[in-house]
Amino acid sequence: MATLNPVQFIQQVRAEVSKVVWPTRREVLLTTVMVFIMAALTAVFFALVDLLIRFGLQGLLGMFG
């Protein structure tokens, strides 16, 4: 690997950073809202699964316990 002096390194870093396409404020807001909605839906799903498993086990243990 070739060694670069610090000035060349900083120039290359600036050149690469200038190629980055930054998201707009609206895109960030929409994706943030989507993440919160998906997290809420996932939480509700696992809460329902947990309730079903709990009632199923209580019923099963109630029959044999």
Helices and strands as residue ranges (DSSP letters): H 6-18, H 25-64
